[in-house]
């Protein structure tokens, strides 16, 4: 899956869905901070890549992320 084809808003929404599923610990978030290094777009992509590796598709399409309802949708 090429995450570079997704626009910024889609990356934000997909990573938000994924983060509701993942452990919200300092270590989990720190892992993404290391991968992104002050670049929010890379941070979103790192979160989504982890989700896809675990569930096989974007959070809106597969796994528990598909049931997440975002407030501004």
CHARMM internal coordinates of N, CA and C (Angstrom, degrees):
IC EDIT
DIST 1 N 1 CA 1.4480
DIST 1 CA 1 C 1.5231
ANGL 1 N 1 CA 1 C 108.48
DIST 1 C 2 N 1.3129
ANGL 1 CA 1 C 2 N 116.21
DIHE 1 N 1 CA 1 C 2 N 128.42
DIST 2 N 2 CA 1.4536
ANGL 1 C 2 N 2 CA 121.28
DIHE 1 CA 1 C 2 N 2 CA -179.41
DIST 2 CA 2 C 1.5253
ANGL 2 N 2 CA 2 C 109.32
DIHE 1 C 2 N 2 CA 2 C -96.66
DIST 2 C 3 N 1.3073
ANGL 2 CA 2 C 3 N 115.63
DIHE 2 N 2 CA 2 C 3 N 102.62
DIST 3 N 3 CA 1.4680
ANGL 2 C 3 N 3 CA 120.38
DIHE 2 CA 2 C 3 N 3 CA -178.65
DIST 3 CA 3 C 1.5204
ANGL 3 N 3 CA 3 C 112.19
DIHE 2 C 3 N 3 CA 3 C -71.57
DIST 3 C 4 N 1.3255
ANGL 3 CA 3 C 4 N 117.21
DIHE 3 N 3 CA 3 C 4 N -14.22
DIST 4 N 4 CA 1.4677
ANGL 3 C 4 N 4 CA 120.64
DIHE 3 CA 3 C 4 N 4 CA 178.74
DIST 4 CA 4 C 1.5239
ANGL 4 N 4 CA 4 C 112.16
DIHE 3 C 4 N 4 CA 4 C -69.33
DIST 4 C 5 N 1.3194
ANGL 4 CA 4 C 5 N 117.40
DIHE 4 N 4 CA 4 C 5 N -14.77
DIST 5 N 5 CA 1.4637
ANGL 4 C 5 N 5 CA 120.18
DIHE 4 CA 4 C 5 N 5 CA 179.34
DIST 5 CA 5 C 1.5286
ANGL 5 N 5 CA 5 C 112.01
DIHE 4 C 5 N 5 CA 5 C -85.40
DIST 5 C 6 N 1.3371
ANGL 5 CA 5 C 6 N 117.32
DIHE 5 N 5 CA 5 C 6 N -10.99
DIST 6 N 6 CA 1.4669
ANGL 5 C 6 N 6 CA 120.88
DIHE 5 CA 5 C 6 N 6 CA -179.84
DIST 6 CA 6 C 1.5181
ANGL 6 N 6 CA 6 C 109.95
DIHE 5 C 6 N 6 CA 6 C -85.89
DIST 6 C 7 N 1.3311
ANGL 6 CA 6 C 7 N 116.36
DIHE 6 N 6 CA 6 C 7 N 139.68
DIST 7 N 7 CA 1.4637
ANGL 6 C 7 N 7 CA 118.77
DIHE 6 CA 6 C 7 N 7 CA 176.49
DIST 7 CA 7 C 1.5289
ANGL 7 N 7 CA 7 C 110.10
DIHE 6 C 7 N 7 CA 7 C -75.74
DIST 7 C 8 N 1.3191
ANGL 7 CA 7 C 8 N 115.77
DIHE 7 N 7 CA 7 C 8 N 168.17
DIST 8 N 8 CA 1.4594
ANGL 7 C 8 N 8 CA 121.14
DIHE 7 CA 7 C 8 N 8 CA -173.62
DIST 8 CA 8 C 1.5257
ANGL 8 N 8 CA 8 C 112.26
DIHE 7 C 8 N 8 CA 8 C -59.71
DIST 8 C 9 N 1.3106
ANGL 8 CA 8 C 9 N 117.88
DIHE 8 N 8 CA 8 C 9 N -42.91
DIST 9 N 9 CA 1.4724
ANGL 8 C 9 N 9 CA 120.62
DIHE 8 CA 8 C 9 N 9 CA -178.38
DIST 9 CA 9 C 1.5263
ANGL 9 N 9 CA 9 C 110.90
DIHE 8 C 9 N 9 CA 9 C -64.14
DIST 9 C 10 N 1.3013
ANGL 9 CA 9 C 10 N 117.74
DIHE 9 N 9 CA 9 C 10 N -38.57
DIST 10 N 10 CA 1.4631
ANGL 9 C 10 N 10 CA 121.00
DIHE 9 CA 9 C 10 N 10 CA 177.54
DIST 10 CA 10 C 1.5191
ANGL 10 N 10 CA 10 C 110.42
DIHE 9 C 10 N 10 CA 10 C -66.01
DIST 10 C 11 N 1.3307
ANGL 10 CA 10 C 11 N 117.21
DIHE 10 N 10 CA 10 C 11 N -41.86
DIST 11 N 11 CA 1.4722
ANGL 10 C 11 N 11 CA 120.56
DIHE 10 CA 10 C 11 N 11 CA 175.99
DIST 11 CA 11 C 1.5311
ANGL 11 N 11 CA 11 C 110.48
DIHE 10 C 11 N 11 CA 11 C -58.59
DIST 11 C 12 N 1.3273
ANGL 11 CA 11 C 12 N 116.43
DIHE 11 N 11 CA 11 C 12 N -43.22
DIST 12 N 12 CA 1.4672
ANGL 11 C 12 N 12 CA 120.57
DIHE 11 CA 11 C 12 N 12 CA 179.89
DIST 12 CA 12 C 1.5248
ANGL 12 N 12 CA 12 C 111.24
DIHE 11 C 12 N 12 CA 12 C -62.23
DIST 12 C 13 N 1.3168
ANGL 12 CA 12 C 13 N 117.03
DIHE 12 N 12 CA 12 C 13 N -46.28
DIST 13 N 13 CA 1.4652
ANGL 12 C 13 N 13 CA 120.53
DIHE 12 CA 12 C 13 N 13 CA -178.48
DIST 13 CA 13 C 1.5225
ANGL 13 N 13 CA 13 C 112.19
DIHE 12 C 13 N 13 CA 13 C -66.97
DIST 13 C 14 N 1.3199
ANGL 13 CA 13 C 14 N 116.51
DIHE 13 N 13 CA 13 C 14 N -42.08
DIST 14 N 14 CA 1.4671
ANGL 13 C 14 N 14 CA 120.09
DIHE 13 CA 13 C 14 N 14 CA -179.31
DIST 14 CA 14 C 1.5312
ANGL 14 N 14 CA 14 C 110.55
DIHE 13 C 14 N 14 CA 14 C -66.97
DIST 14 C 15 N 1.3164
ANGL 14 CA 14 C 15 N 117.62
DIHE 14 N 14 CA 14 C 15 N -40.95
DIST 15 N 15 CA 1.4677
ANGL 14 C 15 N 15 CA 119.17
DIHE 14 CA 14 C 15 N 15 CA 179.31
DIST 15 CA 15 C 1.5275
ANGL 15 N 15 CA 15 C 110.90
DIHE 14 C 15 N 15 CA 15 C -69.30
DIST 15 C 16 N 1.3170
ANGL 15 CA 15 C 16 N 117.47
DIHE 15 N 15 CA 15 C 16 N -33.04
DIST 16 N 16 CA 1.4698
ANGL 15 C 16 N 16 CA 120.16
DIHE 15 CA 15 C 16 N 16 CA 176.81
DIST 16 CA 16 C 1.5282
ANGL 16 N 16 CA 16 C 110.34
DIHE 15 C 16 N 16 CA 16 C -63.75
DIST 16 C 17 N 1.3152
ANGL 16 CA 16 C 17 N 116.61
DIHE 16 N 16 CA 16 C 17 N -42.88
DIST 17 N 17 CA 1.4678
ANGL 16 C 17 N 17 CA 120.12
DIHE 16 CA 16 C 17 N 17 CA 177.11
DIST 17 CA 17 C 1.5276
ANGL 17 N 17 CA 17 C 110.78
DIHE 16 C 17 N 17 CA 17 C -61.87
DIST 17 C 18 N 1.3193
ANGL 17 CA 17 C 18 N 116.00
DIHE 17 N 17 CA 17 C 18 N -43.45
DIST 18 N 18 CA 1.4633
ANGL 17 C 18 N 18 CA 120.17
DIHE 17 CA 17 C 18 N 18 CA -178.89
DIST 18 CA 18 C 1.5298
ANGL 18 N 18 CA 18 C 111.11
DIHE 17 C 18 N 18 CA 18 C -64.81
DIST 18 C 19 N 1.3179
ANGL 18 CA 18 C 19 N 117.37
DIHE 18 N 18 CA 18 C 19 N -41.52
DIST 19 N 19 CA 1.4652
ANGL 18 C 19 N 19 CA 119.88
DIHE 18 CA 18 C 19 N 19 CA -176.96
DIST 19 CA 19 C 1.5309
ANGL 19 N 19 CA 19 C 112.26
DIHE 18 C 19 N 19 CA 19 C -67.06
DIST 19 C 20 N 1.3130
ANGL 19 CA 19 C 20 N 117.78
DIHE 19 N 19 CA 19 C 20 N -24.72
DIST 20 N 20 CA 1.4668
ANGL 19 C 20 N 20 CA 118.77
DIHE 19 CA 19 C 20 N 20 CA 176.87
DIST 20 CA 20 C 1.5254
ANGL 20 N 20 CA 20 C 110.93
DIHE 19 C 20 N 20 CA 20 C -69.81
DIST 20 C 21 N 1.3199
ANGL 20 CA 20 C 21 N 116.78
DIHE 20 N 20 CA 20 C 21 N -20.98
DIST 21 N 21 CA 1.4622
ANGL 20 C 21 N 21 CA 122.60
DIHE 20 CA 20 C 21 N 21 CA -178.42
DIST 21 CA 21 C 1.5326
ANGL 21 N 21 CA 21 C 111.09
DIHE 20 C 21 N 21 CA 21 C -90.89
DIST 21 C 22 N 1.3289
ANGL 21 CA 21 C 22 N 116.18
DIHE 21 N 21 CA 21 C 22 N -36.14
DIST 22 N 22 CA 1.4660
ANGL 21 C 22 N 22 CA 121.10
DIHE 21 CA 21 C 22 N 22 CA -176.54
DIST 22 CA 22 C 1.5189
ANGL 22 N 22 CA 22 C 111.50
DIHE 21 C 22 N 22 CA 22 C -76.68
DIST 22 C 23 N 1.3293
ANGL 22 CA 22 C 23 N 114.60
DIHE 22 N 22 CA 22 C 23 N 161.27
DIST 23 N 23 CA 1.4596
ANGL 22 C 23 N 23 CA 120.79
DIHE 22 CA 22 C 23 N 23 CA 174.71
DIST 23 CA 23 C 1.5211
ANGL 23 N 23 CA 23 C 109.65
DIHE 22 C 23 N 23 CA 23 C -63.83
DIST 23 C 24 N 1.2955
ANGL 23 CA 23 C 24 N 116.28
DIHE 23 N 23 CA 23 C 24 N 131.22
DIST 24 N 24 CA 1.4660
ANGL 23 C 24 N 24 CA 120.96
DIHE 23 CA 23 C 24 N 24 CA 178.88
DIST 24 CA 24 C 1.5268
ANGL 24 N 24 CA 24 C 109.54
DIHE 23 C 24 N 24 CA 24 C -96.44
DIST 24 C 25 N 1.3066
ANGL 24 CA 24 C 25 N 115.24
DIHE 24 N 24 CA 24 C 25 N 68.31
DIST 25 N 25 CA 1.4598
ANGL 24 C 25 N 25 CA 120.90
DIHE 24 CA 24 C 25 N 25 CA 178.80
DIST 25 CA 25 C 1.5225
ANGL 25 N 25 CA 25 C 109.60
DIHE 24 C 25 N 25 CA 25 C -111.72
DIST 25 C 26 N 1.3119
ANGL 25 CA 25 C 26 N 115.72
DIHE 25 N 25 CA 25 C 26 N 162.47
DIST 26 N 26 CA 1.4631
ANGL 25 C 26 N 26 CA 119.65
DIHE 25 CA 25 C 26 N 26 CA 177.68
DIST 26 CA 26 C 1.5227
ANGL 26 N 26 CA 26 C 111.23
DIHE 25 C 26 N 26 CA 26 C -58.63
DIST 26 C 27 N 1.3242
ANGL 26 CA 26 C 27 N 116.83
DIHE 26 N 26 CA 26 C 27 N -41.75
DIST 27 N 27 CA 1.4657
ANGL 26 C 27 N 27 CA 120.45
DIHE 26 CA 26 C 27 N 27 CA -178.04
DIST 27 CA 27 C 1.5260
ANGL 27 N 27 CA 27 C 111.58
DIHE 26 C 27 N 27 CA 27 C -65.09
DIST 27 C 28 N 1.3211
ANGL 27 CA 27 C 28 N 116.81
DIHE 27 N 27 CA 27 C 28 N -39.10
DIST 28 N 28 CA 1.4649
ANGL 27 C 28 N 28 CA 120.27
DIHE 27 CA 27 C 28 N 28 CA 179.90
DIST 28 CA 28 C 1.5275
ANGL 28 N 28 CA 28 C 110.47
DIHE 27 C 28 N 28 CA 28 C -65.32
DIST 28 C 29 N 1.3083
ANGL 28 CA 28 C 29 N 116.76
DIHE 28 N 28 CA 28 C 29 N -45.85
DIST 29 N 29 CA 1.4645
ANGL 28 C 29 N 29 CA 120.51
DIHE 28 CA 28 C 29 N 29 CA -179.55
DIST 29 CA 29 C 1.5253
ANGL 29 N 29 CA 29 C 110.98
DIHE 28 C 29 N 29 CA 29 C -70.23
DIST 29 C 30 N 1.3170
ANGL 29 CA 29 C 30 N 117.28
DIHE 29 N 29 CA 29 C 30 N -36.63
DIST 30 N 30 CA 1.4587
ANGL 29 C 30 N 30 CA 122.20
DIHE 29 CA 29 C 30 N 30 CA 178.55
DIST 30 CA 30 C 1.5334
ANGL 30 N 30 CA 30 C 111.08
DIHE 29 C 30 N 30 CA 30 C -60.07
DIST 30 C 31 N 1.3185
ANGL 30 CA 30 C 31 N 115.75
DIHE 30 N 30 CA 30 C 31 N -37.06
DIST 31 N 31 CA 1.4661
ANGL 30 C 31 N 31 CA 120.64
DIHE 30 CA 30 C 31 N 31 CA 179.07
DIST 31 CA 31 C 1.5284
ANGL 31 N 31 CA 31 C 110.66
DIHE 30 C 31 N 31 CA 31 C -57.83
DIST 31 C 32 N 1.3249
ANGL 31 CA 31 C 32 N 116.96
DIHE 31 N 31 CA 31 C 32 N -43.09
DIST 32 N 32 CA 1.4590
ANGL 31 C 32 N 32 CA 120.71
DIHE 31 CA 31 C 32 N 32 CA 179.98
DIST 32 CA 32 C 1.5244
ANGL 32 N 32 CA 32 C 111.37
DIHE 31 C 32 N 32 CA 32 C -73.22
DIST 32 C 33 N 1.3174
ANGL 32 CA 32 C 33 N 117.02
DIHE 32 N 32 CA 32 C 33 N -34.81
DIST 33 N 33 CA 1.4593
ANGL 32 C 33 N 33 CA 120.15
DIHE 32 CA 32 C 33 N 33 CA 177.11
DIST 33 CA 33 C 1.5247
ANGL 33 N 33 CA 33 C 110.67
DIHE 32 C 33 N 33 CA 33 C -62.15
DIST 33 C 34 N 1.3212
ANGL 33 CA 33 C 34 N 117.40
DIHE 33 N 33 CA 33 C 34 N -38.68
DIST 34 N 34 CA 1.4587
ANGL 33 C 34 N 34 CA 120.88
DIHE 33 CA 33 C 34 N 34 CA 177.76
DIST 34 CA 34 C 1.5258
ANGL 34 N 34 CA 34 C 111.27
DIHE 33 C 34 N 34 CA 34 C -65.10
DIST 34 C 35 N 1.3119
ANGL 34 CA 34 C 35 N 117.11
DIHE 34 N 34 CA 34 C 35 N -39.72
DIST 35 N 35 CA 1.4642
ANGL 34 C 35 N 35 CA 121.02
DIHE 34 CA 34 C 35 N 35 CA -178.64
DIST 35 CA 35 C 1.5251
ANGL 35 N 35 CA 35 C 112.17
DIHE 34 C 35 N 35 CA 35 C -71.91
DIST 35 C 36 N 1.3185
ANGL 35 CA 35 C 36 N 117.21
DIHE 35 N 35 CA 35 C 36 N -32.31
DIST 36 N 36 CA 1.4562
ANGL 35 C 36 N 36 CA 120.35
DIHE 35 CA 35 C 36 N 36 CA -173.90
DIST 36 CA 36 C 1.5262
ANGL 36 N 36 CA 36 C 113.22
DIHE 35 C 36 N 36 CA 36 C -93.01
DIST 36 C 37 N 1.2858
ANGL 36 CA 36 C 37 N 118.59
DIHE 36 N 36 CA 36 C 37 N -33.53
DIST 37 N 37 CA 1.4666
ANGL 36 C 37 N 37 CA 124.56
DIHE 36 CA 36 C 37 N 37 CA 179.84
DIST 37 CA 37 C 1.5334
ANGL 37 N 37 CA 37 C 112.24
DIHE 36 C 37 N 37 CA 37 C 45.26
DIST 37 C 38 N 1.3140
ANGL 37 CA 37 C 38 N 115.77
DIHE 37 N 37 CA 37 C 38 N 72.17
DIST 38 N 38 CA 1.4679
ANGL 37 C 38 N 38 CA 124.13
DIHE 37 CA 37 C 38 N 38 CA 175.29
DIST 38 CA 38 C 1.5255
ANGL 38 N 38 CA 38 C 113.69
DIHE 37 C 38 N 38 CA 38 C 64.02
DIST 38 C 39 N 1.3185
ANGL 38 CA 38 C 39 N 116.93
DIHE 38 N 38 CA 38 C 39 N 30.67
DIST 39 N 39 CA 1.4582
ANGL 38 C 39 N 39 CA 121.10
DIHE 38 CA 38 C 39 N 39 CA 177.15
DIST 39 CA 39 C 1.5271
ANGL 39 N 39 CA 39 C 107.56
DIHE 38 C 39 N 39 CA 39 C -132.13
DIST 39 C 40 N 1.3159
ANGL 39 CA 39 C 40 N 116.41
DIHE 39 N 39 CA 39 C 40 N 103.56
DIST 40 N 40 CA 1.4626
ANGL 39 C 40 N 40 CA 120.36
DIHE 39 CA 39 C 40 N 40 CA -173.38
DIST 40 CA 40 C 1.5346
ANGL 40 N 40 CA 40 C 112.08
DIHE 39 C 40 N 40 CA 40 C -62.49
DIST 40 C 41 N 1.3111
ANGL 40 CA 40 C 41 N 117.64
DIHE 40 N 40 CA 40 C 41 N -34.99
DIST 41 N 41 CA 1.4640
ANGL 40 C 41 N 41 CA 119.28
DIHE 40 CA 40 C 41 N 41 CA -179.80
DIST 41 CA 41 C 1.5310
ANGL 41 N 41 CA 41 C 110.80
DIHE 40 C 41 N 41 CA 41 C -63.56
DIST 41 C 42 N 1.3136
ANGL 41 CA 41 C 42 N 116.50
DIHE 41 N 41 CA 41 C 42 N -41.49
DIST 42 N 42 CA 1.4723
ANGL 41 C 42 N 42 CA 120.11
DIHE 41 CA 41 C 42 N 42 CA 176.91
DIST 42 CA 42 C 1.5228
ANGL 42 N 42 CA 42 C 110.93
DIHE 41 C 42 N 42 CA 42 C -66.64
DIST 42 C 43 N 1.3430
ANGL 42 CA 42 C 43 N 117.25
DIHE 42 N 42 CA 42 C 43 N -33.50
DIST 43 N 43 CA 1.4706
ANGL 42 C 43 N 43 CA 122.12
DIHE 42 CA 42 C 43 N 43 CA 178.46
DIST 43 CA 43 C 1.5288
ANGL 43 N 43 CA 43 C 109.11
DIHE 42 C 43 N 43 CA 43 C -63.77
DIST 43 C 44 N 1.3217
ANGL 43 CA 43 C 44 N 116.71
DIHE 43 N 43 CA 43 C 44 N -47.57
DIST 44 N 44 CA 1.4673
ANGL 43 C 44 N 44 CA 120.59
DIHE 43 CA 43 C 44 N 44 CA 178.61
DIST 44 CA 44 C 1.5241
ANGL 44 N 44 CA 44 C 110.73
DIHE 43 C 44 N 44 CA 44 C -58.91
DIST 44 C 45 N 1.3177
ANGL 44 CA 44 C 45 N 115.98
DIHE 44 N 44 CA 44 C 45 N -44.60
DIST 45 N 45 CA 1.4626
ANGL 44 C 45 N 45 CA 120.56
DIHE 44 CA 44 C 45 N 45 CA -178.76
DIST 45 CA 45 C 1.5282
ANGL 45 N 45 CA 45 C 111.66
DIHE 44 C 45 N 45 CA 45 C -64.03
DIST 45 C 46 N 1.3290
ANGL 45 CA 45 C 46 N 117.52
DIHE 45 N 45 CA 45 C 46 N -39.48
DIST 46 N 46 CA 1.4695
ANGL 45 C 46 N 46 CA 120.99
DIHE 45 CA 45 C 46 N 46 CA 179.63
DIST 46 CA 46 C 1.5253
ANGL 46 N 46 CA 46 C 110.48
DIHE 45 C 46 N 46 CA 46 C -63.04
DIST 46 C 47 N 1.3260
ANGL 46 CA 46 C 47 N 116.64
DIHE 46 N 46 CA 46 C 47 N -42.35
DIST 47 N 47 CA 1.4674
ANGL 46 C 47 N 47 CA 121.15
DIHE 46 CA 46 C 47 N 47 CA 178.66
DIST 47 CA 47 C 1.5289
ANGL 47 N 47 CA 47 C 109.92
DIHE 46 C 47 N 47 CA 47 C -63.20
DIST 47 C 48 N 1.3168
ANGL 47 CA 47 C 48 N 116.67
DIHE 47 N 47 CA 47 C 48 N -46.58
DIST 48 N 48 CA 1.4618
ANGL 47 C 48 N 48 CA 121.20
DIHE 47 CA 47 C 48 N 48 CA -178.58
DIST 48 CA 48 C 1.5301
ANGL 48 N 48 CA 48 C 110.55
DIHE 47 C 48 N 48 CA 48 C -64.95
DIST 48 C 49 N 1.3240
ANGL 48 CA 48 C 49 N 117.75
DIHE 48 N 48 CA 48 C 49 N -40.66
DIST 49 N 49 CA 1.4625
ANGL 48 C 49 N 49 CA 120.73
DIHE 48 CA 48 C 49 N 49 CA 178.62
DIST 49 CA 49 C 1.5250
ANGL 49 N 49 CA 49 C 111.32
DIHE 48 C 49 N 49 CA 49 C -59.74
DIST 49 C 50 N 1.3299
ANGL 49 CA 49 C 50 N 117.40
DIHE 49 N 49 CA 49 C 50 N -41.59
DIST 50 N 50 CA 1.4680
ANGL 49 C 50 N 50 CA 120.54
DIHE 49 CA 49 C 50 N 50 CA 176.95
DIST 50 CA 50 C 1.5232
ANGL 50 N 50 CA 50 C 111.09
DIHE 49 C 50 N 50 CA 50 C -62.76
DIST 50 C 51 N 1.3226
ANGL 50 CA 50 C 51 N 115.96
DIHE 50 N 50 CA 50 C 51 N -41.81
DIST 51 N 51 CA 1.4612
ANGL 50 C 51 N 51 CA 120.42
DIHE 50 CA 50 C 51 N 51 CA -180.00
DIST 51 CA 51 C 1.5294
ANGL 51 N 51 CA 51 C 110.39
DIHE 50 C 51 N 51 CA 51 C -64.15
DIST 51 C 52 N 1.3195
ANGL 51 CA 51 C 52 N 116.45
DIHE 51 N 51 CA 51 C 52 N -47.14
DIST 52 N 52 CA 1.4656
ANGL 51 C 52 N 52 CA 120.96
DIHE 51 CA 51 C 52 N 52 CA -179.48
DIST 52 CA 52 C 1.5264
ANGL 52 N 52 CA 52 C 110.44
DIHE 51 C 52 N 52 CA 52 C -61.70
DIST 52 C 53 N 1.3219
ANGL 52 CA 52 C 53 N 117.00
DIHE 52 N 52 CA 52 C 53 N -38.73
DIST 53 N 53 CA 1.4666
ANGL 52 C 53 N 53 CA 120.57
DIHE 52 CA 52 C 53 N 53 CA 178.30
DIST 53 CA 53 C 1.5265
ANGL 53 N 53 CA 53 C 111.20
DIHE 52 C 53 N 53 CA 53 C -62.31
DIST 53 C 54 N 1.3183
ANGL 53 CA 53 C 54 N 116.05
DIHE 53 N 53 CA 53 C 54 N -33.79
DIST 54 N 54 CA 1.4635
ANGL 53 C 54 N 54 CA 120.18
DIHE 53 CA 53 C 54 N 54 CA -177.53
DIST 54 CA 54 C 1.5250
ANGL 54 N 54 CA 54 C 112.71
DIHE 53 C 54 N 54 CA 54 C -86.01
DIST 54 C 55 N 1.3390
ANGL 54 CA 54 C 55 N 117.65
DIHE 54 N 54 CA 54 C 55 N -39.16
DIST 55 N 55 CA 1.4655
ANGL 54 C 55 N 55 CA 120.83
DIHE 54 CA 54 C 55 N 55 CA -172.05
DIST 55 CA 55 C 1.5282
ANGL 55 N 55 CA 55 C 114.66
DIHE 54 C 55 N 55 CA 55 C -114.18
DIST 55 C 56 N 1.3330
ANGL 55 CA 55 C 56 N 118.13
DIHE 55 N 55 CA 55 C 56 N -8.46
DIST 56 N 56 CA 1.4466
ANGL 55 C 56 N 56 CA 120.85
DIHE 55 CA 55 C 56 N 56 CA 172.55
DIST 56 CA 56 C 1.5130
ANGL 56 N 56 CA 56 C 117.86
DIHE 55 C 56 N 56 CA 56 C 91.74
DIST 56 C 57 N 1.3241
ANGL 56 CA 56 C 57 N 117.90
DIHE 56 N 56 CA 56 C 57 N -8.32
DIST 57 N 57 CA 1.4669
ANGL 56 C 57 N 57 CA 119.91
DIHE 56 CA 56 C 57 N 57 CA 179.94
DIST 57 CA 57 C 1.5239
ANGL 57 N 57 CA 57 C 108.54
DIHE 56 C 57 N 57 CA 57 C -160.64
DIST 57 C 58 N 1.3126
ANGL 57 CA 57 C 58 N 115.46
DIHE 57 N 57 CA 57 C 58 N 179.25
DIST 58 N 58 CA 1.4653
ANGL 57 C 58 N 58 CA 120.59
DIHE 57 CA 57 C 58 N 58 CA 178.92
DIST 58 CA 58 C 1.5295
ANGL 58 N 58 CA 58 C 110.78
DIHE 57 C 58 N 58 CA 58 C -60.74
DIST 58 C 59 N 1.3261
ANGL 58 CA 58 C 59 N 117.19
DIHE 58 N 58 CA 58 C 59 N 152.37
DIST 59 N 59 CA 1.4617
ANGL 58 C 59 N 59 CA 120.02
DIHE 58 CA 58 C 59 N 59 CA 179.96
DIST 59 CA 59 C 1.5334
ANGL 59 N 59 CA 59 C 114.17
DIHE 58 C 59 N 59 CA 59 C -57.31
DIST 59 C 60 N 1.3102
ANGL 59 CA 59 C 60 N 117.53
DIHE 59 N 59 CA 59 C 60 N -30.53
DIST 60 N 60 CA 1.4686
ANGL 59 C 60 N 60 CA 119.71
DIHE 59 CA 59 C 60 N 60 CA 179.35
DIST 60 CA 60 C 1.5238
ANGL 60 N 60 CA 60 C 112.34
DIHE 59 C 60 N 60 CA 60 C -75.06
DIST 60 C 61 N 1.3422
ANGL 60 CA 60 C 61 N 116.96
DIHE 60 N 60 CA 60 C 61 N -11.02
DIST 61 N 61 CA 1.4626
ANGL 60 C 61 N 61 CA 121.05
DIHE 60 CA 60 C 61 N 61 CA -174.62
DIST 61 CA 61 C 1.5276
ANGL 61 N 61 CA 61 C 114.76
DIHE 60 C 61 N 61 CA 61 C -113.83
DIST 61 C 62 N 1.3280
ANGL 61 CA 61 C 62 N 117.88
DIHE 61 N 61 CA 61 C 62 N -23.03
DIST 62 N 62 CA 1.4618
ANGL 61 C 62 N 62 CA 119.94
DIHE 61 CA 61 C 62 N 62 CA -173.43
DIST 62 CA 62 C 1.5238
ANGL 62 N 62 CA 62 C 111.56
DIHE 61 C 62 N 62 CA 62 C -147.38
DIST 62 C 63 N 1.3070
ANGL 62 CA 62 C 63 N 114.64
DIHE 62 N 62 CA 62 C 63 N 156.67
DIST 63 N 63 CA 1.4588
ANGL 62 C 63 N 63 CA 120.84
DIHE 62 CA 62 C 63 N 63 CA 175.46
DIST 63 CA 63 C 1.5199
ANGL 63 N 63 CA 63 C 113.17
DIHE 62 C 63 N 63 CA 63 C 69.22
DIST 63 C 64 N 1.3147
ANGL 63 CA 63 C 64 N 116.44
DIHE 63 N 63 CA 63 C 64 N -167.30
DIST 64 N 64 CA 1.4618
ANGL 63 C 64 N 64 CA 120.63
DIHE 63 CA 63 C 64 N 64 CA -176.61
DIST 64 CA 64 C 1.5240
ANGL 64 N 64 CA 64 C 113.84
DIHE 63 C 64 N 64 CA 64 C -67.74
DIST 64 C 65 N 1.3138
ANGL 64 CA 64 C 65 N 118.63
DIHE 64 N 64 CA 64 C 65 N -20.25
DIST 65 N 65 CA 1.4644
ANGL 64 C 65 N 65 CA 121.41
DIHE 64 CA 64 C 65 N 65 CA 178.27
DIST 65 CA 65 C 1.5123
ANGL 65 N 65 CA 65 C 112.83
DIHE 64 C 65 N 65 CA 65 C -64.58
DIST 65 C 66 N 1.3094
ANGL 65 CA 65 C 66 N 116.75
DIHE 65 N 65 CA 65 C 66 N -25.40
DIST 66 N 66 CA 1.4490
ANGL 65 C 66 N 66 CA 121.22
DIHE 65 CA 65 C 66 N 66 CA -178.92
DIST 66 CA 66 C 1.5428
ANGL 66 N 66 CA 66 C 111.26
DIHE 65 C 66 N 66 CA 66 C -65.65
DIST 66 C 67 N 1.3154
ANGL 66 CA 66 C 67 N 117.09
DIHE 66 N 66 CA 66 C 67 N -24.39
DIST 67 N 67 CA 1.4786
ANGL 66 C 67 N 67 CA 120.33
DIHE 66 CA 66 C 67 N 67 CA -179.74
DIST 67 CA 67 C 1.5215
ANGL 67 N 67 CA 67 C 113.59
DIHE 66 C 67 N 67 CA 67 C -90.40
DIST 67 C 68 N 1.3264
ANGL 67 CA 67 C 68 N 117.25
DIHE 67 N 67 CA 67 C 68 N -3.26
DIST 68 N 68 CA 1.4627
ANGL 67 C 68 N 68 CA 121.39
DIHE 67 CA 67 C 68 N 68 CA -179.28
DIST 68 CA 68 C 1.5180
ANGL 68 N 68 CA 68 C 109.21
DIHE 67 C 68 N 68 CA 68 C -76.56
DIST 68 C 69 N 1.3061
ANGL 68 CA 68 C 69 N 116.14
DIHE 68 N 68 CA 68 C 69 N 128.90
DIST 69 N 69 CA 1.4787
ANGL 68 C 69 N 69 CA 122.17
DIHE 68 CA 68 C 69 N 69 CA 177.06
DIST 69 CA 69 C 1.5192
ANGL 69 N 69 CA 69 C 107.53
DIHE 68 C 69 N 69 CA 69 C -105.76
DIST 69 C 70 N 1.3238
ANGL 69 CA 69 C 70 N 116.03
DIHE 69 N 69 CA 69 C 70 N 121.75
DIST 70 N 70 CA 1.4587
ANGL 69 C 70 N 70 CA 120.79
DIHE 69 CA 69 C 70 N 70 CA 178.48
DIST 70 CA 70 C 1.5315
ANGL 70 N 70 CA 70 C 109.22
DIHE 69 C 70 N 70 CA 70 C -86.72
DIST 70 C 71 N 1.2978
ANGL 70 CA 70 C 71 N 117.03
DIHE 70 N 70 CA 70 C 71 N 145.20
DIST 71 N 71 CA 1.4646
ANGL 70 C 71 N 71 CA 122.42
DIHE 70 CA 70 C 71 N 71 CA -175.43
DIST 71 CA 71 C 1.5225
ANGL 71 N 71 CA 71 C 111.51
DIHE 70 C 71 N 71 CA 71 C -62.04
DIST 71 C 72 N 1.3217
ANGL 71 CA 71 C 72 N 117.20
DIHE 71 N 71 CA 71 C 72 N -41.21
DIST 72 N 72 CA 1.4614
ANGL 71 C 72 N 72 CA 120.29
DIHE 71 CA 71 C 72 N 72 CA -174.39
DIST 72 CA 72 C 1.5252
ANGL 72 N 72 CA 72 C 113.89
DIHE 71 C 72 N 72 CA 72 C -95.50
DIST 72 C 73 N 1.3133
ANGL 72 CA 72 C 73 N 116.59
DIHE 72 N 72 CA 72 C 73 N 31.97
DIST 73 N 73 CA 1.4604
ANGL 72 C 73 N 73 CA 119.33
DIHE 72 CA 72 C 73 N 73 CA 177.39
DIST 73 CA 73 C 1.4963
ANGL 73 N 73 CA 73 C 110.88
DIHE 72 C 73 N 73 CA 73 C -110.01
END
COOR INIT
IC SEED 1 N 1 CA 1 C
IC BUILD
